[in-house]
């Protein structure tokens, strides 16, 4: 029986537990920081393929990690991101889009088309879980810059039309004034003695 004076034995986490805790926190932070994430079943890829994919994705500001499903589930809970349970079955790798929501979906969809041995499981955008089909539709969206340019063009078109309508009466008045001046000048020249 322990008395109040006896020091309690300190419970120290094992190295494995500390590593898992660090991985969970890192995954949770990336889930919070990313614009969108895509989960990939990487069966069929060797270490070299995964490294090449990771490097290719990094060039486009997409981080790629192989993750244990349990750690990813805990990290998602901590980051308050919903991940459908069926997405966390089998071998899982996750791509975090740091720049926009579309890039990881587009790049991994292209990768899957070239490497039929892997498949997209689904992903998360805006804290919501998306299935494989929805990620495929996201991948078809134009890049963020293109969408912004299209939006700007759509906004400018009506303003240009309104400006044209506002300028039309002014152009007509100037045209009428010029025609009147030409007519008066023509009459003045005809009535003057030579």
Contact map, one row per residue, 1 for C-alpha under 8 A:
11100000000000000000000000000000000000000000000000000000000000000000000000000000000000000000000000000000000000000000000000000000000000000000000000000000000000000000000000000000000000000000000000
11110100000000000000000000000000000000000000000000000000000000000000000000000000000000000000000000000000000000000000000000000000000000000000000000000000000000000000000000000000000000000000000000
11111100000000000000000000000000000000000000000000000000000000000000000000000000000000000000000000000000000000000000000000000000000000000000000000000000000000000000000000000000000000000000000000
01111110000000000000000000000000000000000000000000000000000000000000000000000000000000000000000000000000000000000000000000000000000000000000000000000000000000000000000000000000000000000000000000
00111110000000000000000000000000000000000000000000000000000000000000000000000000000000000000000000000000000000000000000000000000000000000000000000000000000000000000000000000000000000000000000000
01111111000000000000000000000000000000000000000000000000000000000000000000000000000000000000000000000000000000000000000000000000000000000000000000000000000000000000000000000000000000000000000000
00011111100000000000000000000000000000000000000000000000000000000000000000000000000000000000000000000000000000000000000000000000000000000000000000000000000000000000000000000000000000000000000000
00000111110000000000000000000000000000000000000000000000000000000000000000000000000000000000000000000000000000000000000000000000000000000000000000000000000000000000000000000000000000000000000000
00000011111000000000000000000000000000000000000000000000000000000000000000000000000000000000000000000000000000000000000000000000000000000000000000000000000000000000000000000000000000000000000000
00000001111100000000000000000000000000000000000000000000000000000000000000000000000000000000000000000000000000000000000000000000000000000000000000000000000000000000000000000000000000000000000000
00000000111110000000000000000000000000000000000000000000000000000000000000000000000000000000000000000000000000000000000000000000000000000000000000000000000000000000000000000000000000000000000000
00000000011111000000000000000000000000000000000000000000000000000000000000000000000000000000000000000000000000000000000000000000000000000000000000000000000000000000000000000000000000000000000000
00000000001111111100000000000000000000000000000000000000000000000000000000000000000000000000000000000000000000000000000000000000000000000000000000000000000000000000000000000000000000000000000000
00000000000111111100000000000000000000000000000000000000000000000000000000000000000000000000000000000000000000000000000000000000000000000000000000000000000000000000000000000000000000000000000000
00000000000011111110000000000000000000000000000000000000000000000000000000000000000000000000000000000000000000000000000000000000000000000000000000000000000000000000000000000000000000000000000000
00000000000011111111000000000000000000000000000000000000000000000000000000000000000000000000000000000000000000000000000000000000000000000000000000000000000000000000000000000000000000000000000000
00000000000011111111100000000000000000000000000000000000000000000000000000000000000000000000000000000000000000000000000000000000000000000000000000000000000000000000000000000000000000000000000000
00000000000011111111110000000000000000000000000000000000000000000000000000000000000000000000000000000000000000000000000000000000000000000000000000000000000000000000000000000000000000000000000000
00000000000000111111111000000000000000000000000000000000000000000000000000000000000000000000000000000000000000000000000000000000000000000000000000000000000000000000000000000000000000000000000000
00000000000000011111111100000000000000000000000000000000000000000000001000000000000000000000000000000000000000000000000000000000000000000000000000000000000000000000000000000000000000000000000000
00000000000000001111111110000000000000000000000000000000000000000000000000000000000000000000000000000000000000000000000000000000000000000000000000000000000000000000000000000000000000000000000000
00000000000000000111111111000000000000000000000000000000000000000000000000000000000000000000000000000000000000000000000000000000000000000000000000000000000000000000000000000000000000000000000000
00000000000000000011111111100000000000000000000000000000000000000000001000000000000000000000000000000000000000000000000000000000000000000000000000000000000000000000000000000000000000000000000000
00000000000000000001111111110000000000000000000000000000000000000000001101100000000000000000000000000000000000000000000000000000000000000000000000000000000000000000000000000000000000000000000000
00000000000000000000111111111000000000000000000000000000000000000000000000100000000000000000000000000000000000000000000000000000000000000000000000000000000000000000000000000000000000000000000000
00000000000000000000011111111100000000000000000000000000000000000000000000000000000000000000000000000000000000000000000000000000000000000000000000000000000000000000000000000000000000000000000000
00000000000000000000001111111110000000000000000000000000000000000000000100110000000000000000000000000000000000000000000000000000000000000000000000000000000000000000000000000000000000000000000000
00000000000000000000000111111111000000000000000000000000000000000000000100110110000000000000000000000000000000000000000000000000000000000000000000000000000000000000000000000000000000000000000000
00000000000000000000000011111111100000000000000000000000000000000000000000000010000000000000000000000000000000000000000000000000000000000000000000000000000000000000000000000000000000000000000000
00000000000000000000000001111111110000000000000000000000000000000000000000000000000000000000000100000000000000000000000000000000000000000000000000000000000000000000000000000000000000000000000000
00000000000000000000000000111111110010000000000000000000000000000000000000110010100000000000000100000000000000000000000000000000000000000000000000000000000000000000000000000000000000000000000000
00000000000000000000000000011111110000000000000000000000000000000000000000000010100000000000000000000000000000000000000000000000000000000000000000000000000000000000000000000000000000000000000000
00000000000000000000000000001111111000000000000000000000000000000000000000000000000000000000000001000000000000000000000000000000000000000000000000000000000000000000000000000000000000000000000000
00000000000000000000000000000111111110000000000000000000000000000000000000000000000000000000000111110000000000000000000000000000000000000000000000000000000000000000000000000000000000000000000000
00000000000000000000000000000000111110000000000000000000000000000000000000000000000000000000000111111000000000000000000000001100000000000000000000000000000000000000000000000000000000000000000000
00000000000000000000000000000000011111000000000000000000000000000000000000000000000000000000000111011101000000000000000000111100000000000000000000000000000000000000000000000000000000000000000000
00000000000000000000000000000010011111100000000000000000000000000000000000000000000000000000011110001001100000000000000000111000000000000000000000000000000000000000000000000000000000000000000000
00000000000000000000000000000000000111110000000000000000000000000000000000000000000000000000011100000001100100000000000111110000000000100000000000000000000000000000000000000000000000000000000000
00000000000000000000000000000000000011111000000000000000000000000000000000000000000000100001111000000000000000000000000111100000000000000000000000000000000000000000000000000000000000000000000000
00000000000000000000000000000000000001111100000000000000000000000000000000000000000000000001111000000000000000000000011111000000000000000000000000000000000000000000000000000000000000000000000000
00000000000000000000000000000000000000111110000000000000000000000000000000000000000000000111100000000000000000000000011110000000000000000000000000000000000000000000000000000000000000000000000000
00000000000000000000000000000000000000011111100000000000000000000000000000000000000000000011100000000000000000000000111000000000000000000000000000000000000000000000000000000000000000000000000000
00000000000000000000000000000000000000001111100000000000000000000000000000000000000000000010000000000000000000000000110000000000000000000000000000000000000000000000000000000000000000000000000000
00000000000000000000000000000000000000000111110000000000000000000000000000000000000000000000000000000000000000000000110000000000000000000000000000000000000000000000000000000000000000000000000000
00000000000000000000000000000000000000000111111111000000000000000000000000000000000000000000000000000000000000000000110000000000000000000000000000000000000000000000000000000000000000000000000000
00000000000000000000000000000000000000000001111111000000000000000000000000000000000000000000000000000000000000000000000000000000000000000000000000000000000000000000000000000000000000000000000000
00000000000000000000000000000000000000000000111111100000000000000000000000000000000000000000000000000000000000000000000000000000000000000000000000000000000000000000000000000000000000000000000000
00000000000000000000000000000000000000000000111111110000000000000000000000000000000000000000000000000000000000000000000000000000000000000000000000000000000000000000000000000000000000000000000000
00000000000000000000000000000000000000000000111111111000000000000000000000000000000000000000000000000000000000000000000000000000000000000000000000000000000000000000000000000000000000000000000000
00000000000000000000000000000000000000000000111111111100000000000000000000000000000000000000000000000000000000000000000000000000000000000000000000000000000000000000000000000000000000000000000000
00000000000000000000000000000000000000000000001111111110000000000000000000000000000000000000000000000000000000000000000000000000000000000000000000000000000000000000000000000000000000000000000000
00000000000000000000000000000000000000000000000111111111000000000000000000000000000000000000000000000000000000000000000000000000000000000000000000000000000000000000000000000000000000000000000000
00000000000000000000000000000000000000000000000011111111100000000000000000000000000000000000000000000000000000000000000000000000000000000000000000000000000000000000000000000000000000000000000000
00000000000000000000000000000000000000000000000001111111110000111000000000000000000000000000000000000000000000000000000000000000000000000000000000000000000000000000000000000000000000000000000000
00000000000000000000000000000000000000000000000000111111111000000000000000000000000000000000000000000000000000000000000000000000000000000000000000000000000000000000000000000000000000000000000000
00000000000000000000000000000000000000000000000000011111111100000000000000000000000000000000000000000000000000000000000000000000000000000000000000000000000000000000000000000000000000000000000000
00000000000000000000000000000000000000000000000000001111111111110000000000000000000000000000000000000001001000000000000000000000000000000000000000000000000000000000000000000000000000000000000000
00000000000000000000000000000000000000000000000000000111111111110000000000000000000000000000000000000000000000000000000000000000000000000000000000000000000000000000000000000000000000000000000000
00000000000000000000000000000000000000000000000000000011111111000000000000000000000000000000000000000000000000000000000000000000000000000000000000000000000000000000000000000000000000000000000000
00000000000000000000000000000000000000000000000000000001111111000000000000000000000000000000000000000010000000000000000000000000000000000000000000000000000000000000000000000000000000000000000000
00000000000000000000000000000000000000000000000000000000111111100000000000000000000000000000000011100000000000000000000000000000000000000000000000000000000000000000000000000000000000000000000000
00000000000000000000000000000000000000000000000000000000111111110000000000000000000000000000001111100011000000000000000000000000000000000000000000000000000000000000000000000000000000000000000000
00000000000000000000000000000000000000000000000000000100110011111000000000000000000000000000001111000000000000000000000000000000000000000000000000000000000000000000000000000000000000000000000000
00000000000000000000000000000000000000000000000000000100110001111100000000000000000000000000111100000000000000000000000000000000000000000000000000000000000000000000000000000000000000000000000000
00000000000000000000000000000000000000000000000000000100000000111110000000000000000000000000111000000000000000000000000000000000000000000000000000000000000000000000000000000000000000000000000000
00000000000000000000000000000000000000000000000000000000000000011111000000000000000000000001110000000000000000000000000000000000000000000000000000000000000000000000000000000000000000000000000000
00000000000000000000000000000000000000000000000000000000000000001111101100000000000000000001110000000000000000000000000000000000000000000000000000000000000000000000000000000000000000000000000000
00000000000000000000000000000000000000000000000000000000000000000111111100000000000000000011000000000000000000000000000000000000000000000000000000000000000000000000000000000000000000000000000000
00000000000000000000000000000000000000000000000000000000000000000011111110000000000000011111000000000000000000000000000000000000000000000000000000000000000000000000000000000000000000000000000000
00000000000000000000000000000000000000000000000000000000000000000001111111000000000000010000000000000000000000000000000000000000000000000000000000000000000000000000000000000000000000000000000000
00000000000000000001001100000000000000000000000000000000000000000011111111100000000000000000000000000000000000000000000000000000000000000000000000000000000000000000000000000000000000000000000000
00000000000000000000000100110000000000000000000000000000000000000011111111110000000000010000000000000000000000000000000000000000000000000000000000000000000000000000000000000000000000000000000000
00000000000000000000000000000000000000000000000000000000000000000000111111111000001000010000000000000000000000000000000000000000000000000000000000000000000000000000000000000000000000000000000000
00000000000000000000000100000000000000000000000000000000000000000000011111111100000000000000000000000000000000000000000000000000000000000000000000000000000000000000000000000000000000000000000000
00000000000000000000000110110010000000000000000000000000000000000000001111111110000000000000000000000000000000000000000000000000000000000000000000000000000000000000000000000000000000000000000000
00000000000000000000000000110010000000000000000000000000000000000000000111111111111000000000000000000000000000000000000000000000000000000000000000000000000000000000000000000000000000000000000000
00000000000000000000000000000000000000000000000000000000000000000000000011111111110000000000000000000000000000000000000000000000000000000000000000000000000000000000000000000000000000000000000000
00000000000000000000000000010000000000000000000000000000000000000000000001111111100000000000000000000000000000000000000000000000000000000000000000000000000000000000000000000000000000000000000000
00000000000000000000000000011011000000000000000000000000000000000000000000111111100000000000000000000000000000000000000000000000000000000000000000000000000000000000000000000000000000000000000000
00000000000000000000000000000000000000000000000000000000000000000000000000011111110000000000000000000000000000000000000000000010000000000000000000000000000000000000000000000000000000000000000000
00000000000000000000000000000011000000000000000000000000000000000000000000011111111000000000000000000000000000000000000000010011100000000000000000000000000000000000000000000000000000000000000000
00000000000000000000000000000000000000000000000000000000000000000000000000011001111100000000000000000000000000000000000000010011100000000000000000000000000000000000000000000000000000000000000000
00000000000000000000000000000000000000000000000000000000000000000000000010010000111110110000000000000000000000000000000000110001100000000000000000000000000000000000000000000000000000000000000000
00000000000000000000000000000000000000000000000000000000000000000000000000000000011111110000000000000000000000000000000000000000110000000000000000000000000000000000000000000000000000000000000000
00000000000000000000000000000000000000000000000000000000000000000000000000000000001111111000000000000000000000000000000000000000000000000000000000000000000000000000000000000000000000000000000000
00000000000000000000000000000000000000000000000000000000000000000000000000000000000111111000000000000000000000000000000000000000000000000000000000000000000000000000000000000000000000000000000000
00000000000000000000000000000000000000100000000000000000000000000000000000000000001111111000000000000000000000000000000011100000001000000000000000000000000000000000000000000000000000000000000000
00000000000000000000000000000000000000000000000000000000000000000000110110000000001111111101000000000000000000000000000000000000000000000000000000000000000000000000000000000000000000000000000000
00000000000000000000000000000000000000000000000000000000000000000000100000000000000011111111000000000000000000000000000000000000000000000000000000000000000000000000000000000000000000000000000000
00000000000000000000000000000000000000001000000000000000000000000000100000000000000000011111000000000000000000000000000000000000000000000000000000000000000000000000000000000000000000000000000000
00000000000000000000000000000000000000001110000000000000000000000001100000000000000000001111100000000000000000000000000000000000000000000000000000000000000000000000000000000000000000000000000000
00000000000000000000000000000000000000111100000000000000000000000111100000000000000000011111110000000000000000000000000000000000000000000000000000000000000000000000000000000000000000000000000000
00000000000000000000000000000000000000111100000000000000000000011110000000000000000000000011111000000000000000000000000000000000000000000000000000000000000000000000000000000000000000000000000000
00000000000000000000000000000000000011110000000000000000000000011110000000000000000000000001111100000000000000000000000000000000000000000000000000000000000000000000000000000000000000000000000000
00000000000000000000000000000000000011110000000000000000000001111000000000000000000000000000111110000001000000000000000000000000000000000000000000000000000000000000000000000000000000000000000000
00000000000000000000000000000110011111000000000000000000000001110000000000000000000000000000011111000001000000000000000000000000000000000000000000000000000000000000000000000000000000000000000000
00000000000000000000000000000000011110000000000000000000000011100000000000000000000000000000001111111111000000000000000000000000000000000000000000000000000000000000000000000000000000000000000000
00000000000000000000000000000000111100000000000000000000000011100000000000000000000000000000000111110000000000000000000000000000000000000000000000000000000000000000000000000000000000000000000000
00000000000000000000000000000000011000000000000000000000000011000000000000000000000000000000000011111010000000000000000000000000000000000000000000000000000000000000000000000000000000000000000000
00000000000000000000000000000000011100000000000000000000000000000000000000000000000000000000000011111110000000000000000000000000000000000000000100000000000000000000000000000000000000000000000000
00000000000000000000000000000000001110000000000000000000000000000000000000000000000000000000000010111111100000000000000000001000000000000000000000000000000000000000000000000000000000000000000000
00000000000000000000000000000000000100000000000000000000000000000000000000000000000000000000000010011111110000000000000000000000000000000110111100000000000000000000000000000000000000000000000000
00000000000000000000000000000000000000000000000000000000000101000000000000000000000000000000000010111111111000000000000000000000000000000010001000000000000000000000000000000000000000000000000000
00000000000000000000000000000000000111000000000000000000100001000000000000000000000000000000001110001111111100000000000000000000000000000010000000000000000000000000000000000000000000000000000000
00000000000000000000000000000000000011000000000000000000000000000000000000000000000000000000000000001111111110000000000000000000000000110110000000000000000000000000000000000000000000000000000000
00000000000000000000000000000000000000000000000000000000000000000000000000000000000000000000000000000111111111000000000000000000000000010111000000000000000000000000000000000000000000000000000000
00000000000000000000000000000000000000000000000000000000100000000000000000000000000000000000000000000011111111100000000000000000000000000010000000000000000000000000000000000000000000000000000000
00000000000000000000000000000000000001000000000000000000000000000000000000000000000000000000000000000001111111110000000100000000000000000000000000000000000000000000000000000000000000000000000000
00000000000000000000000000000000000000000000000000000000000000000000000000000000000000000000000000000000111111111000000100000000000000010010000000000000000000000000000000000000000000000000000000
00000000000000000000000000000000000000000000000000000000000000000000000000000000000000000000000000000000011111111100000000000000000000000000000000000000000000000000000000000000000000000000000000
00000000000000000000000000000000000000000000000000000000000000000000000000000000000000000000000000000000001111111110000000000000000000000000000000000000000000000000000000000000000000000000000000
00000000000000000000000000000000000000000000000000000000000000000000000000000000000000000000000000000000000111111111111100000000000000000000000000000000000000000000000000000000000000000000000000
00000000000000000000000000000000000000000000000000000000000000000000000000000000000000000000000000000000000011111111000000000000000000000000000000000000000000000000000000000000000000000000000000
00000000000000000000000000000000000000000000000000000000000000000000000000000000000000000000000000000000000001111111000000000000000000000000000000000000000000000000000000000000000000000000000000
00000000000000000000000000000000000000000000000000000000000000000000000000000000000000000000000000000000000000111111110000000000000000000000000000000000000000000000000000000000000000000000000000
00000000000000000000000000000000000000000000000000000000000000000000000000000000000000000000000000000000000000011111111000000000000000000000000000000000000000000000000000000000000000000000000000
00000000000000000000000000000000000000000111100000000000000000000000000000000000000000000000000000000000000000010011111000000000000000000000000000000000000000000000000000000000000000000000000000
00000000000000000000000000000000000000011111100000000000000000000000000000000000000000000000000000000000000000010011111100000000000000000000000000000000000000000000000000000000000000000000000000
00000000000000000000000000000000000000011100000000000000000000000000000000000000000000000000000000000000000000010001111110000000000000000000000000000000000000000000000000000000000000000000000000
00000000000000000000000000000000000001111000000000000000000000000000000000000000000000000000000000000000000110010000011111000000000100000000000000000000000000000000000000000000000000000000000000
00000000000000000000000000000000000001111000000000000000000000000000000000000000000000100000000000000000000000000000001111100000001100000000000000000000000000000000000000000000000000000000000000
00000000000000000000000000000000000001110000000000000000000000000000000000000000000000100000000000000000000000000000000111110000111111100000000000000000000000000000000000000000000000000000000000
00000000000000000000000000000000000111100000000000000000000000000000000000000000001000100000000000000000000000000000000011111000111100100000000000000000000000000000000000000000000000000000000000
00000000000000000000000000000000000111000000000000000000000000000000000000000000111000000000000000000000000000000000000001111111110000000000000000000000000000000000000000000000000000000000000000
00000000000000000000000000000000001110000000000000000000000000000000000000000000000000000000000000001000000000000000000000111111110000000000000000000000000000000000000000000000000000000000000000
00000000000000000000000000000000001100000000000000000000000000000000000000000000000000000000000000000000000000000000000000011111000000000000000000000000000000000000000000000000000000000000000000
00000000000000000000000000000000000000000000000000000000000000000000000000000001110000000000000000000000000000000000000000011111100000000000000000000000000000000000000000000000000000000000000000
00000000000000000000000000000000000000000000000000000000000000000000000000000000111000000000000000000000000000000000000000011111110000000000000000000000000000000000000000000000000000000000000000
00000000000000000000000000000000000000000000000000000000000000000000000000000000111100000000000000000000000000000000000001111011111000000000000000000000000000000000000000000000000000000000000000
00000000000000000000000000000000000000000000000000000000000000000000000000000000000100000000000000000000000000000000000001111001111111100000000000000000000000000000000000000000000000000000000000
00000000000000000000000000000000000000000000000000000000000000000000000000000000000000100000000000000000000000000000000011100000111111100000000000000000000000000000000000000000000000000000000000
00000000000000000000000000000000000000000000000000000000000000000000000000000000000000000000000000000000000000000000000111100000011111110000000000000000000000000000000000000000000000000000000000
00000000000000000000000000000000000000000000000000000000000000000000000000000000000000000000000000000000000000000000000001000000011111111000000000000000000000000000000000000000000000000000000000
00000000000000000000000000000000000000000000000000000000000000000000000000000000000000000000000000000000000000000000000001000000011111111100000000000000000000000000000000000000000000000000000000
00000000000000000000000000000000000001000000000000000000000000000000000000000000000000000000000000000000100000000000000001100000011111111110000000000000000000000000000000000000000000000000000000
00000000000000000000000000000000000000000000000000000000000000000000000000000000000000000000000000000000110010000000000000000000000111111111000000000000000000000000000000000000000000000000000000
00000000000000000000000000000000000000000000000000000000000000000000000000000000000000000000000000000000000000000000000000000000000011111111100000000000000000000000000000000000000000000000000000
00000000000000000000000000000000000000000000000000000000000000000000000000000000000000000000000000000100110000000000000000000000000001111111100000000000000000000000000000000000000000000000000000
00000000000000000000000000000000000000000000000000000000000000000000000000000000000000000000000000000111111010000000000000000000000000111111100000000000000000000000000000000000000000000000000000
00000000000000000000000000000000000000000000000000000000000000000000000000000000000000000000000000000000010000000000000000000000000000011111110000000000000000000000000000000000000000000000000000
00000000000000000000000000000000000000000000000000000000000000000000000000000000000000000000000000000100000000000000000000000000000000001111111000000000000000000000000000000000000000000000000000
00000000000000000000000000000000000000000000000000000000000000000000000000000000000000000000000000000100000000000000000000000000000000000001111101100000000000000000000000000000000000000000000000
00000000000000000000000000000000000000000000000000000000000000000000000000000000000000000000000000000110000000000000000000000000000000000000111111100000000000000000000000000000000000000000000000
00000000000000000000000000000000000000000000000000000000000000000000000000000000000000000000000000010100000000000000000000000000000000000000011111110000000000000000000000000000000000000000000000
00000000000000000000000000000000000000000000000000000000000000000000000000000000000000000000000000000000000000000000000000000000000000000000001111111000000000000000000000000000000000000000000000
00000000000000000000000000000000000000000000000000000000000000000000000000000000000000000000000000000000000000000000000000000000000000000000011111111100000000000000000000000000000000000000000000
00000000000000000000000000000000000000000000000000000000000000000000000000000000000000000000000000000000000000000000000000000000000000000000011111111110000000000000000000000000000000000000000000
00000000000000000000000000000000000000000000000000000000000000000000000000000000000000000000000000000000000000000000000000000000000000000000000111111111000000000000000000000000000000000000000000
00000000000000000000000000000000000000000000000000000000000000000000000000000000000000000000000000000000000000000000000000000000000000000000000011111111100000000000000000000000000000000000000000
00000000000000000000000000000000000000000000000000000000000000000000000000000000000000000000000000000000000000000000000000000000000000000000000001111111110000000000000000000000000000000000000000
00000000000000000000000000000000000000000000000000000000000000000000000000000000000000000000000000000000000000000000000000000000000000000000000000111111111000000000000000000000000000000000000000
00000000000000000000000000000000000000000000000000000000000000000000000000000000000000000000000000000000000000000000000000000000000000000000000000011111111100000000000000000000000000000000000000
00000000000000000000000000000000000000000000000000000000000000000000000000000000000000000000000000000000000000000000000000000000000000000000000000001111111110000000000000000000000000000000000000
00000000000000000000000000000000000000000000000000000000000000000000000000000000000000000000000000000000000000000000000000000000000000000000000000000111111111000000000000000000000000000000000000
00000000000000000000000000000000000000000000000000000000000000000000000000000000000000000000000000000000000000000000000000000000000000000000000000000011111111100000000000000000000000000000000000
00000000000000000000000000000000000000000000000000000000000000000000000000000000000000000000000000000000000000000000000000000000000000000000000000000001111111110000000000000000000000000000000000
00000000000000000000000000000000000000000000000000000000000000000000000000000000000000000000000000000000000000000000000000000000000000000000000000000000111111111000000000000000000000000000000000
00000000000000000000000000000000000000000000000000000000000000000000000000000000000000000000000000000000000000000000000000000000000000000000000000000000011111111100000000000000000000000000000000
00000000000000000000000000000000000000000000000000000000000000000000000000000000000000000000000000000000000000000000000000000000000000000000000000000000001111111110000000000000000000000000000000
00000000000000000000000000000000000000000000000000000000000000000000000000000000000000000000000000000000000000000000000000000000000000000000000000000000000111111111000000000000000000000000000000
00000000000000000000000000000000000000000000000000000000000000000000000000000000000000000000000000000000000000000000000000000000000000000000000000000000000011111111100000000000000000000000000000
00000000000000000000000000000000000000000000000000000000000000000000000000000000000000000000000000000000000000000000000000000000000000000000000000000000000001111111110000000000000000000000000000
00000000000000000000000000000000000000000000000000000000000000000000000000000000000000000000000000000000000000000000000000000000000000000000000000000000000000111111111000000000000000000000000000
00000000000000000000000000000000000000000000000000000000000000000000000000000000000000000000000000000000000000000000000000000000000000000000000000000000000000011111111100000000000000000000000000
00000000000000000000000000000000000000000000000000000000000000000000000000000000000000000000000000000000000000000000000000000000000000000000000000000000000000001111111110000000000000000000000000
00000000000000000000000000000000000000000000000000000000000000000000000000000000000000000000000000000000000000000000000000000000000000000000000000000000000000000111111111000000000000000000000000
00000000000000000000000000000000000000000000000000000000000000000000000000000000000000000000000000000000000000000000000000000000000000000000000000000000000000000011111111100000000000000000000000
00000000000000000000000000000000000000000000000000000000000000000000000000000000000000000000000000000000000000000000000000000000000000000000000000000000000000000001111111110000000000000000000000
00000000000000000000000000000000000000000000000000000000000000000000000000000000000000000000000000000000000000000000000000000000000000000000000000000000000000000000111111111000000000000000000000
00000000000000000000000000000000000000000000000000000000000000000000000000000000000000000000000000000000000000000000000000000000000000000000000000000000000000000000011111111100000000000000000000
00000000000000000000000000000000000000000000000000000000000000000000000000000000000000000000000000000000000000000000000000000000000000000000000000000000000000000000001111111110000000000000000000
00000000000000000000000000000000000000000000000000000000000000000000000000000000000000000000000000000000000000000000000000000000000000000000000000000000000000000000000111111111000000000000000000
00000000000000000000000000000000000000000000000000000000000000000000000000000000000000000000000000000000000000000000000000000000000000000000000000000000000000000000000011111111100000000000000000
00000000000000000000000000000000000000000000000000000000000000000000000000000000000000000000000000000000000000000000000000000000000000000000000000000000000000000000000001111111110000000000000000
00000000000000000000000000000000000000000000000000000000000000000000000000000000000000000000000000000000000000000000000000000000000000000000000000000000000000000000000000111111111000000000000000
00000000000000000000000000000000000000000000000000000000000000000000000000000000000000000000000000000000000000000000000000000000000000000000000000000000000000000000000000011111111100000000000000
00000000000000000000000000000000000000000000000000000000000000000000000000000000000000000000000000000000000000000000000000000000000000000000000000000000000000000000000000001111111110000000000000
00000000000000000000000000000000000000000000000000000000000000000000000000000000000000000000000000000000000000000000000000000000000000000000000000000000000000000000000000000111111111000000000000
00000000000000000000000000000000000000000000000000000000000000000000000000000000000000000000000000000000000000000000000000000000000000000000000000000000000000000000000000000011111111100000000000
00000000000000000000000000000000000000000000000000000000000000000000000000000000000000000000000000000000000000000000000000000000000000000000000000000000000000000000000000000001111111110000000000
00000000000000000000000000000000000000000000000000000000000000000000000000000000000000000000000000000000000000000000000000000000000000000000000000000000000000000000000000000000111111111000000000
00000000000000000000000000000000000000000000000000000000000000000000000000000000000000000000000000000000000000000000000000000000000000000000000000000000000000000000000000000000011111111100000000
00000000000000000000000000000000000000000000000000000000000000000000000000000000000000000000000000000000000000000000000000000000000000000000000000000000000000000000000000000000001111111110000000
00000000000000000000000000000000000000000000000000000000000000000000000000000000000000000000000000000000000000000000000000000000000000000000000000000000000000000000000000000000000111111111000000
00000000000000000000000000000000000000000000000000000000000000000000000000000000000000000000000000000000000000000000000000000000000000000000000000000000000000000000000000000000000011111111100000
00000000000000000000000000000000000000000000000000000000000000000000000000000000000000000000000000000000000000000000000000000000000000000000000000000000000000000000000000000000000001111111110000
00000000000000000000000000000000000000000000000000000000000000000000000000000000000000000000000000000000000000000000000000000000000000000000000000000000000000000000000000000000000000111111111000
00000000000000000000000000000000000000000000000000000000000000000000000000000000000000000000000000000000000000000000000000000000000000000000000000000000000000000000000000000000000000011111111100
00000000000000000000000000000000000000000000000000000000000000000000000000000000000000000000000000000000000000000000000000000000000000000000000000000000000000000000000000000000000000001111111100
00000000000000000000000000000000000000000000000000000000000000000000000000000000000000000000000000000000000000000000000000000000000000000000000000000000000000000000000000000000000000000111111100
00000000000000000000000000000000000000000000000000000000000000000000000000000000000000000000000000000000000000000000000000000000000000000000000000000000000000000000000000000000000000000011111110
00000000000000000000000000000000000000000000000000000000000000000000000000000000000000000000000000000000000000000000000000000000000000000000000000000000000000000000000000000000000000000001111111
00000000000000000000000000000000000000000000000000000000000000000000000000000000000000000000000000000000000000000000000000000000000000000000000000000000000000000000000000000000000000000000001111
00000000000000000000000000000000000000000000000000000000000000000000000000000000000000000000000000000000000000000000000000000000000000000000000000000000000000000000000000000000000000000000000111
